[in-house]
Amino acid sequence: MSPSSSTRRHTLSAAALAATAALLVTGVQYGTASAAPAGLGRDAAIAKARANVAGHADLFGFGSDQGLVVKDVVIDADGSQHVRFDRTYQGLPVIGGDLVVHQDARGKLKDSSRAKGHNPAVKTTKPAVAAQTSAAEALREAPGIAGATSQPELVVWAADGTARLAWQTTVSGTGKQGQPTGRIVVTDATTGEAIEAYDSEHQATGTGHSEYTGDVAIATTLQGDGSYALIDPVRGHTTKDAHNLSASSVKATSGTLYTDADNVWGDGKKFSTDRATAAVDAHANTAWTYDYYKNTFGRSGIKNDGKGATVFVHVGTNWDNAQWSDACFCMMTGDGNGSTDPEQVDLDTMGHEMTHGVTSATANLRYSGESGGLNESTSDIFGTMVEFYAHNAVDKGDYLFSDQSTPPWLRRFDKPSLDGGSANCWTKKVGQLDVHYSSGVGNHWFYLASEGSGAKTIDGVAYNSPTCNSSTVTGIGNQKVAAIWYRALTVYMTSTTDYKGARAASLNAARDLYGAGSAEYNTVAAAWSAVSVS
């Protein structure tokens, strides 16, 4: 890894993103130093949204036996509000029942976004299948997890539009490389029928060489004893040495905070014996990720609450992986395999994993089927945008995901199928693919909308993007497309959004930001058609 000195200052320029940021000024999600927009405050907006749901019960499929749990509030520059709720039925969580209430500055209902669970009513909330039976079945559905435990929760499962009483069981344990591993198993609580099963952890596995970000400035904190610590006083994140503690055992309080006497960190060597070297990239790239979201969208941290994450390096033994964990609100990176693969702390990988936290805090796209592909694509998109934002001389922005840690690249946007498994175009079978492969449709859309179709060279990298309908697409630039995707994610998407729904959500976002019929709106539509999503 590369050294860093406190005597040098590296200013992250946001000038190239100023035009986009100006379009995204709001009082909650998109903040500026200017006065808050006229209209309702957060609490009043929530109260109006609750009243709108109750007053339009047929529209929202809402009844007296249901409850609403506030998840997020977005207030636009014109005072319009977008209030996101999770739903309960007789006190039980409704999986796939989330909704967004869109209202004007005075709280009048304008529109709605609803997941597929429109009617969560079930005949009974008393399960015929015992919790112990569901837990045992879930363990059988999750082989290869060491020390596995299962925790069943009674829910109303309505992700496919048909409400069923179900056991949603979380299996937790340790993977073969020491990483925290989980599996969500859903079974019908009346018949015992298997409904679905999917991984509960979001992770990226590296197999390549280390990245170097050169000499970078990192934000540290002076301690009372005169030493410096890897505590970012602006963004709030801390970077710790996990001392090879198993990832399944890592908690936010684990490990040792990095401290140093002269505020000069690491030695810049690959597979360094200086344990602070990996921390340099991890600390700096976490800051770049935070700054990207803050300076582009006004989002203060992963949950938009101003709180920084805990970042761990040297996790596990020969753990060749990087992973975001909502449970401990932390980022974990392993040491690689010790011979060819170093730690996964490159810009786009760090941005990718931490974006899973942003997605979880907003649309909460389910990690299964097409929603899972969109979840992964969202992380690829914003991980890539962090790389463009940082504008690092060594690790330049490109559309090759994880090219530094998994050369020549792990995934690419212009023609995703070149990795041998990802989909270029949507088909009815896309939802059956692994989510890392079904993400190809979203990645391809993002590239076409940003850069357009055909052969071209961008900053020294050659791309050649086909279209699935033989059309020609002219791009509008990745800053505009990222702005559209962020608004779609945080305002219009729900947990069960599929690719058709993503098209609608992004067109709504393009309309909001640039106007219906604008060049941006038309390009978003053309790019979706070019990947066979209509």
C-alpha positions in Angstrom: 0.0 0.0 0.0 1.0 3.6 -0.3 2.3 5.9 2.5 0.5 9.0 3.6 1.9 12.0 5.4 0.0 14.6 7.5 2.2 17.3 6.0 0.5 17.0 2.7 -3.1 18.1 1.9 -5.1 16.5 -0.9 -8.3 18.3 -1.7 -11.0 16.2 -3.3 -12.5 18.4 -6.0 -16.2 18.3 -6.5 -16.2 20.9 -9.3 -17.0 18.4 -12.0 -20.1 17.3 -10.0 -21.3 20.8 -9.2 -24.0 20.8 -11.9 -25.4 17.6 -10.7 -25.3 18.6 -7.1 -27.2 21.8 -7.9 -30.0 19.8 -9.3 -30.3 17.7 -6.1 -30.9 20.3 -3.4 -33.3 19.1 -0.7 -33.9 19.7 2.9 -33.4 16.1 4.0 -31.6 13.9 1.5 -29.9 16.6 -0.5 -28.7 19.3 1.8 -26.9 22.6 1.1 -25.8 25.5 3.2 -28.8 27.5 1.9 -32.1 27.9 3.8 -34.3 24.9 4.0 -37.1 24.8 1.4 -40.5 26.1 2.3 -43.1 23.4 3.2 -43.6 20.8 5.9 -40.8 19.6 8.2 -40.0 15.9 8.6 -42.5 15.1 11.4 -45.3 17.0 9.8 -44.6 15.3 6.4 -44.8 11.9 8.2 -48.1 12.8 9.8 -49.5 14.0 6.5 -48.3 10.8 4.8 -50.0 8.6 7.5 -53.2 10.6 6.9 -52.9 10.1 3.2 -52.5 6.4 3.5 -55.5 6.2 5.8 -57.6 8.5 3.6 -56.8 6.5 0.4 -57.0 3.0 2.0 -58.1 1.3 -1.3 -55.1 2.8 -3.1 -52.6 1.6 -0.5 -54.5 -1.6 0.4 -54.5 -0.3 4.0 -56.8 -1.5 6.8 -57.2 -1.0 10.6 -55.3 -4.2 11.3 -52.2 -2.7 9.7 -49.4 -0.5 10.9 -46.9 1.8 9.2 -43.2 2.0 10.3 -41.3 5.1 9.0 -38.1 4.2 7.2 -37.0 7.3 5.3 -38.1 10.8 4.4 -36.9 12.7 1.3 -37.9 16.4 1.0 -37.2 18.1 -2.4 -36.2 21.7 -3.0 -39.8 22.7 -3.8 -41.0 21.2 -0.6 -42.4 18.0 -2.1 -42.1 15.0 0.3 -41.5 11.3 -0.3 -42.2 9.3 2.9 -41.2 5.6 2.9 -43.0 3.2 5.2 -42.6 -0.5 6.0 -45.9 -2.2 6.7 -47.1 -4.5 9.5 -50.2 -6.7 9.7 -51.5 -7.5 13.2 -48.0 -6.6 14.5 -46.2 -8.9 12.1 -43.7 -7.5 9.5 -45.0 -7.6 6.0 -42.3 -8.7 3.6 -42.9 -7.0 0.3 -45.5 -4.6 1.7 -43.4 -1.4 1.8 -44.6 1.8 0.1 -43.7 5.4 -0.6 -46.1 8.3 -0.2 -45.4 11.2 -2.6 -47.0 14.5 -1.6 -46.7 18.2 -2.4 -45.3 20.9 -0.2 -48.6 21.1 1.7 -48.9 17.4 2.2 -51.4 16.7 -0.6 -51.1 13.2 -2.1 -49.5 13.3 -5.5 -48.6 9.7 -6.2 -47.5 6.5 -4.6 -44.9 3.7 -5.1 -45.9 0.3 -3.7 -44.2 -3.0 -3.4 -46.2 -6.1 -4.6 -47.7 -6.9 -1.2 -50.7 -4.6 -1.7 -53.1 -6.7 0.4 -51.3 -8.3 3.4 -54.4 -9.9 4.9 -54.0 -13.6 5.9 -56.7 -15.9 7.3 -54.8 -16.4 10.6 -51.6 -15.3 12.3 -51.4 -18.6 14.2 -48.8 -20.9 12.5 -49.6 -24.6 11.9 -45.9 -25.3 11.5 -43.9 -25.0 14.7 -41.0 -22.5 14.9 -38.6 -25.4 15.8 -39.6 -27.3 12.7 -38.9 -24.2 10.5 -35.5 -23.6 12.2 -34.5 -27.2 11.6 -35.5 -27.1 8.0 -33.6 -23.8 7.5 -30.4 -25.4 8.8 -30.8 -28.2 6.3 -31.2 -25.6 3.6 -27.9 -23.9 4.5 -25.1 -26.5 4.2 -21.5 -25.5 4.5 -22.0 -22.9 7.3 -19.9 -23.8 10.4 -21.4 -23.3 13.8 -24.8 -22.5 12.2 -27.6 -21.2 14.3 -31.1 -20.4 13.1 -33.6 -17.8 14.3 -37.1 -18.0 12.9 -39.4 -14.9 12.8 -43.1 -15.1 12.0 -44.0 -12.7 9.1 -46.5 -12.1 6.5 -44.7 -12.9 3.2 -46.2 -11.0 0.3 -43.3 -10.4 -2.0 -45.0 -12.0 -4.9 -48.3 -10.2 -4.3 -50.0 -13.1 -2.5 -50.0 -12.8 1.3 -49.0 -15.9 3.3 -48.2 -16.5 6.9 -44.5 -17.6 6.9 -41.5 -18.3 8.9 -38.5 -16.2 7.8 -35.5 -17.9 9.4 -32.1 -16.4 9.5 -29.2 -18.9 9.5 -26.0 -17.4 10.8 -22.5 -18.9 11.1 -19.1 -19.0 9.6 -18.0 -19.6 6.0 -15.1 -21.7 5.0 -12.8 -18.7 5.0 -13.9 -17.4 8.4 -16.3 -14.8 7.0 -19.7 -14.2 8.6 -22.1 -16.1 6.4 -25.9 -16.2 6.5 -28.8 -17.6 4.7 -32.4 -16.5 4.8 -34.9 -19.3 4.4 -38.6 -18.6 4.0 -41.2 -21.4 4.5 -45.0 -21.3 4.6 -46.1 -21.4 8.2 -49.3 -23.2 7.3 -48.1 -25.9 4.9 -44.3 -26.0 5.5 -43.7 -25.4 1.8 -40.4 -23.8 0.9 -41.0 -20.3 -0.5 -37.5 -19.0 -1.1 -33.9 -19.0 0.2 -31.1 -16.5 -0.4 -27.9 -15.2 1.0 -28.1 -12.6 3.8 -24.6 -11.3 3.4 -23.4 -9.0 0.6 -19.7 -9.6 -0.3 -17.1 -9.3 -3.0 -14.5 -12.0 -3.4 -11.1 -10.9 -4.7 -8.7 -13.0 -6.7 -6.4 -10.3 -8.0 -3.4 -8.1 -7.1 -3.3 -5.2 -4.8 -4.2 -1.7 -5.8 -2.0 1.3 -5.0 -3.6 4.8 -4.6 -0.2 6.6 -4.4 0.6 9.1 -1.7 -2.7 10.3 -0.3 -3.7 12.5 2.6 -5.8 10.8 5.3 -7.8 12.6 8.0 -6.6 11.6 11.5 -7.2 12.8 15.1 -4.6 14.0 17.5 -4.9 12.2 20.8 -4.3 13.5 24.3 -0.9 11.7 24.6 0.4 13.4 21.4 -0.2 10.4 19.1 -2.4 10.4 16.1 -5.3 8.0 15.5 -7.2 6.8 12.4 -10.3 8.6 13.5 -11.7 10.8 10.8 -13.0 13.9 12.7 -15.1 15.1 9.7 -16.8 11.9 8.5 -16.7 10.0 11.8 -15.3 6.7 10.6 -12.6 4.8 12.4 -10.1 2.3 11.0 -9.0 -0.6 13.2 -6.7 -3.6 13.1 -8.8 -6.8 13.6 -5.7 -8.8 14.4 -7.0 -11.6 12.2 -10.1 -12.1 14.4 -12.6 -14.3 12.6 -15.0 -12.2 10.6 -18.0 -13.9 12.3 -16.7 -12.7 15.7 -16.0 -9.0 14.7 -18.1 -6.4 16.4 -17.9 -2.6 16.2 -16.0 -2.7 19.5 -13.5 -5.3 18.3 -9.9 -4.8 17.3 -7.4 -2.1 18.0 -7.6 1.5 16.8 -4.6 2.5 14.6 -2.3 5.1 16.3 1.0 6.5 15.2 3.5 8.9 16.7 4.4 11.0 13.6 1.2 10.7 11.6 3.0 9.0 8.7 1.4 5.7 7.9 2.5 2.6 6.1 5.4 1.8 3.7 3.7 1.5 0.3 4.6 -2.1 -0.2 2.5 -4.9 -1.5 1.9 -7.7 1.2 3.5 -5.3 3.6 4.6 -6.3 7.0 3.6 -2.9 8.2 0.0 -3.5 9.3 -0.8 0.2 8.8 -0.3 0.0 5.0 -3.6 -1.7 4.3 -5.3 0.8 6.7 -4.1 3.7 4.5 -6.2 2.7 1.5 -9.1 1.5 3.7 -9.3 4.8 5.6 -8.8 7.0 2.5 -11.3 5.1 0.3 -13.9 5.2 3.0 -13.5 8.9 3.1 -13.8 9.2 -0.6 -17.0 7.1 -0.5 -18.5 9.3 2.3 -17.5 12.5 0.3 -19.0 11.2 -2.9 -22.4 10.7 -1.3 -22.2 13.9 0.8 -20.9 16.3 -2.0 -23.0 14.8 -4.8 -26.3 14.0 -3.0 -26.0 15.7 0.4 -26.2 12.3 2.1 -24.4 12.4 5.4 -23.2 8.9 5.9 -24.6 5.5 5.0 -27.8 6.0 6.9 -27.9 9.8 6.3 -27.6 10.4 10.0 -24.0 11.8 10.0 -22.6 8.6 11.6 -19.4 7.1 10.3 -18.8 3.4 10.0 -16.1 1.2 11.6 -13.5 -0.1 9.1 -11.5 -3.3 9.9 -8.4 -4.5 8.1 -6.6 -7.8 8.7 -9.8 -9.8 9.3 -9.6 -13.6 9.4 -6.8 -15.8 8.3 -6.3 -16.0 4.5 -9.7 -14.4 4.1 -9.7 -13.3 0.4 -12.8 -11.1 0.7 -14.4 -7.7 1.5 -17.8 -7.3 3.1 -20.2 -4.8 4.5 -22.2 -5.7 7.6 -25.3 -3.9 8.6 -25.3 -5.8 11.9 -22.1 -4.2 13.2 -22.3 -1.2 10.8 -18.8 -1.9 9.6 -16.6 -2.7 6.6 -14.4 -5.8 6.9 -11.4 -6.7 4.6 -9.3 -9.8 4.8 -5.6 -10.2 4.0 -6.1 -12.2 0.8 -4.6 -15.6 0.2 -1.1 -14.6 1.2 0.5 -15.3 -2.2 -1.2 -13.6 -5.1 -4.3 -11.8 -3.6 -3.8 -8.9 -1.2 -6.5 -7.0 0.7 -9.6 -5.9 -1.2 -9.4 -2.2 -0.3 -9.6 -0.6 -3.8 -11.8 2.4 -4.5 -14.7 0.7 -6.4 -14.8 -2.3 -4.1 -15.0 -0.2 -1.0 -17.6 2.0 -2.6 -19.5 -1.1 -3.8 -19.7 -2.7 -0.3 -20.7 0.4 1.5 -23.4 1.1 -1.0 -25.1 -2.1 0.1 -25.6 -0.1 3.4 -27.1 2.8 1.5 -29.5 0.4 -0.4 -30.4 -1.3 2.9 -31.3 2.1 4.4 -33.4 3.2 1.5 -35.2 0.9 -1.0 -33.9 -2.3 0.7 -33.9 -4.2 -2.6 -34.3 -7.8 -1.7 -31.2 -9.9 -2.3 -33.1 -12.4 -4.5 -34.3 -12.6 -8.1 -34.3 -9.4 -10.2 -34.3 -7.2 -7.1 -31.1 -8.9 -6.0 -29.5 -8.1 -9.4 -30.6 -4.5 -9.0 -29.1 -4.5 -5.5 -25.7 -5.7 -6.9 -25.9 -3.4 -9.9 -26.5 -0.4 -7.6 -23.4 -1.2 -5.7 -21.4 -1.6 -8.9 -22.7 1.7 -10.2 -21.9 3.8 -7.2 -18.7 2.0 -6.5 -17.6 3.0 -10.0 -18.8 6.5 -9.4 -16.7 6.8 -6.2 -13.7 5.8 -8.4 -14.6 8.6 -10.9 -15.2 11.0 -8.1 -11.8 10.4 -6.4 -10.0 11.1 -9.6 -6.9 9.3 -8.3 -3.9 9.4 -10.7 -3.1 5.7 -10.1 -6.6 4.2 -9.9 -8.5 6.1 -12.5 -12.2 6.0 -13.1 -13.4 3.4 -15.5 -16.2 1.0 -16.3 -14.2 -2.1 -15.2 -15.3 -3.1 -11.8 -12.6 -4.3 -9.4 -9.9 -4.1 -12.0 -7.3 -3.2 -9.4 -7.9 -6.1 -7.0 -9.1 -8.6 -9.6 -7.2 -7.8 -12.8 -8.0 -7.4 -15.6 -11.5 -6.9 -14.0 -14.2 -8.8 -12.2 -17.1 -7.3 -14.1 -17.4 -4.7 -16.9 -20.2 -2.5 -17.9 -20.0 -2.1 -21.6 -20.5 -5.8 -22.4 -21.1 -7.7 -19.1 -21.3 -11.1 -20.8 -17.5 -10.9 -21.3 -17.1 -12.3 -17.8 -18.7 -15.6 -19.0 -21.8 -15.4 -16.9 -23.4 -11.9 -16.7 -26.4 -10.9 -18.8 -26.2 -8.2 -21.4 -29.9 -8.1 -22.0 -33.0 -8.8 -20.0 -34.9 -12.0 -20.5 -37.5 -13.9 -18.5 -34.7 -16.0 -17.1 -32.5 -13.2 -15.7 -34.1 -13.5 -12.3 -32.9 -17.1 -12.1 -29.3 -16.0 -12.3 -26.9 -15.4 -9.4 -27.4 -11.8 -8.4 -23.8 -10.9 -9.5 -24.7 -12.1 -13.0 -28.2 -10.6 -13.3 -26.7 -7.3 -12.3 -25.2 -7.2 -15.8 -28.5 -5.8 -17.2 -28.4 -2.8 -14.9 -24.7 -2.2 -15.4 -25.1 -2.4 -19.2 -28.0 0.1 -19.0 -25.9 2.5 -16.9 -23.0 2.4 -19.4 -25.2 2.9 -22.4 -27.1 5.8 -20.8 -23.7 7.3 -19.7 -21.5 6.8 -22.7 -23.6 5.4 -25.5 -23.2 2.4 -27.8 -20.5 1.3 -30.1 -16.7 1.3 -29.9 -14.8 4.1 -28.2 -11.8 4.8 -26.0 -12.3 6.6 -22.7 -9.3 7.7 -20.7 -7.1 5.1 -22.4 -9.6 2.2 -22.0 -11.2 0.7 -25.0 -14.9 -0.2 -24.8 -17.4 -1.6 -27.3 -21.0 -1.7 -26.1 -23.6 -3.5 -28.2 -27.4 -2.9 -27.9 -29.9 -5.7 -27.7 -32.3 -4.1 -30.2 -29.6 -3.0 -32.7 -30.3 0.7 -31.8 -27.8 3.5 -31.4 -27.7 5.2 -28.1 -26.0 8.5 -27.3 -25.0 8.9 -23.7 -25.6 11.9 -21.4 -22.6 11.3 -19.0 -22.4 9.2 -15.9 -22.9 12.1 -13.5 -26.4 12.7 -14.8 -27.2 9.0 -14.9 -25.9 8.5 -11.4 -28.1 11.4 -10.2 -31.1 9.8 -11.8 -30.3 6.4 -10.3 -29.9 7.8 -6.8 -33.2 9.5 -6.9 -34.9 6.4 -8.3 -33.3 4.3 -5.5 -34.2 6.7 -2.6 -37.6 7.9 -3.8 -39.3 5.4 -6.1 -37.9 1.9 -5.7 -39.2 -0.6 -3.2 -37.9 -3.9 -1.8 -39.5 -5.9 -4.7 -38.6 -3.6 -7.6 -37.7 -5.6 -10.7 -36.1 -4.4 -13.9 -39.4 -3.2 -15.4 -40.0 -1.4 -12.2 -36.5 0.1 -12.3 -37.2 1.5 -15.7 -40.3 3.2 -14.4 -38.5 4.5 -11.3 -35.6 5.9 -13.3 -37.9 7.6 -15.7 -39.8 9.2 -12.8 -36.5 10.4 -11.5 -35.4 11.7 -14.9 -38.7 13.5 -15.2 -38.2 15.1 -11.7 -34.6 16.2 -12.4 -34.7 17.1 -16.1 -38.3 17.2 -17.2 -40.5 14.7 -19.2 -39.4 14.6 -22.8 -36.0 16.0 -22.0 -32.8 14.6 -23.7 -32.0 13.0 -20.3 -35.4 11.4 -20.0 -35.4 10.1 -23.6 -31.9 8.7 -23.2 -32.8 6.8 -20.0 -35.8 5.3 -21.9 -33.6 4.4 -25.0 -31.0 2.8 -22.9 -33.5 0.6 -21.1 -35.0 -0.4 -24.5 -31.4 -1.2 -25.6 -31.1 -3.8 -22.9 -34.6 -5.2 -23.7 -36.4 -3.7 -20.7 -39.6 -2.1 -21.8 
